[in-house]
Amino acid sequence: MEAAPVAMEAAPVRLWVKTEPFLVGVLPVPPPARLGPHYLRKMAAYARARAAEGCFPRLSWPRWRHIACGKLQLGRDLAWLYFELFHSLLRRDPPRHLEWAEAEAACANADELERERSKLSVDTLQFLLFLYVQQVNKVSLRRSLIGEEWPSPRTKSPSLTGKSASENKNWNDQDHRAFVQSHLLDMLELLLEPEQLTASSHSTHSSLVSYEAVCALSFLIEGTVKKSRTVRPLHELALWQPCHGQNGYSKVSRAFSFPKLESWLRFCLMTNPFGMTACLKSGKKLAWAQQVEGTTRRAKIACNTHVVPEVFPMVIMSQVYKQTLAKSSDTLVGAHVRIHRCNESFIYLLSPLQSVTIEKCRNSTFVLGPVQASVHVHSCDNVKVIVVCHRLSLSSTAGCTFYILTPTQPLILSGNQAVSFAPFHTHYPMLEDHMAQVGLATLPNYWDSPMLVCKESGDTSVFRLLPPWDFYTFVIPFEMEGDTTETPGGLPHAYQKVLSQREQKVQIWQKTVKEAGLTKDQRKQFQILVENKFYEWLVQTGNRQQLDSLVPPAVGSKQAAG
């Protein structure tokens, strides 16, 4: 089936696997067995046969719910999770996000919500590919036994330290390419029309791939004409005249020869030039964090600067240790951010972001600008995450607290212990402007309704809602221009009540001190006593380190811009 290498020598295009479908479209958990290739082939045939019922070329939510719950035996919540995840992945227009949020928040009950959801539909072929690539996180028992299952030495990509960073397949562009190369035949067959398949749902040498199928594949693959920096979707490049001899496109049938197209795709696929590997090899190193006296480690921060407008930038941070790092800059706007192995630090990234992954961090606080797609926290201990985001997911965390505002249920994947959820409780001057930029509203807000995705994490005792008496607001200690002066959407009544009671106690205390009639010396003594107690509290709680690290650096050691 492979074409001779000689015929391909002059391939005029370069293709690569897009980052976003894997990074923010794939749930970082093995998919249900019923989402395997065998069942997806059946689903493809079923959808095409019921085109008149709202299954093809677009699949409506009611029809997918019927297929997922009735045929694939998925729970209704899980069916909606996959559907909404794909729908939000493609719907990047912030005003439409806000319209949907408004419509959802206006629903008074479950029936009204279901009616609103029933208006939604997705491209059937692209949705099939989306479900298929969930397999990238599938754990293979056979490969595990022979030592080739991920993390695998064959697919390791470098981290900022030069060591393996293969733990997260969603970030690993080498894994994405290997997955597409390995499963290309399956994915192309999934897109074929029934008459192009054998009785056992496989292709033949004379099978034709429709133009619509190649358009669907543009969900996963893009590229450039060689020597051009303009990124184009796969279907545009495939239709380009100089490629027709190699990919078998016929203007008469308006379709591609299956074996030629497969061969052409395999030959042209390269590692994503804008992915993590490229960012680490040739990305700009950013000197954001200060060297702190007494520590020997330097924070390592990289950004892919040779970015074209069609591609989201990437920022990768590693080994920030005992530092406070604060940034609001163009480098971060719309970026995919990966924060890795940061300990005992306070990190403020106050810009509208695309996605954030926090891995292997300990004893740290992360205050993030609004995140349009997802925040995923993995293998972290005792971290606090404060964020407005479209989706939050967590796996293998212990003792972590999440102060969140989110229009989707937080996803509790496997291996978590002692998770606390609390309402979002802070603000900075540009926050509401940034929320509008990424299409996030204050309602609906599902911060207190997490979803247990994995059966092994089905025990609801792994999480709790933070008790109101343990709740304090968080002050962001930086000056910025902007109009936001309070927490967007306010706080739930129980939490606001506790804060008001505390404020009342402070006022009573201040009044008592004022009316005590202390002499000048007594006031001085009293002030010293209070300051000493406050200092003791700062040391005991670890807050002294945060205050010390907020002291501006000496002249001449300013942070590099970026």
VENMO-V278200 format. One record per helix or strand. SS is the DSSP state (helix for helix, strand for strand). FROM is the first residue (numbers start at 0). LEN is the number of residues. If there is no record, write none. Layout:
# VENMO-V278200
SS:FROM:LEN + SS:FROM:LEN
This chain:
# VENMO-V278200
helix:4:4 + strand:12:5 + helix:19:4 + helix:32:3 + helix:36:13 + helix:50:3 + strand:57:3 + helix:60:11 + helix:75:15 + helix:93:12 + helix:109:8 + strand:120:3 + helix:123:14 + helix:140:5 + helix:152:3 + strand:157:1 + strand:163:1 + helix:172:18 + helix:193:3 + strand:196:1 + strand:202:1 + strand:207:3 + helix:210:7 + strand:220:5 + strand:231:2 + helix:233:5 + helix:240:7 + strand:248:2 + strand:254:3 + helix:257:11 + strand:268:2 + helix:275:7 + strand:283:2 + strand:299:4 + strand:313:5 + strand:320:1 + strand:323:4 + strand:335:5 + strand:342:1 + strand:345:4 + strand:352:7 + strand:361:1 + strand:364:4 + strand:370:8 + strand:380:1 + strand:383:12 + strand:397:1 + strand:400:5 + strand:410:2 + strand:416:1 + strand:418:5 + helix:430:8 + strand:450:2 + helix:454:3 + helix:459:3 + strand:462:3 + helix:467:3 + helix:492:23 + helix:519:22 + helix:542:7
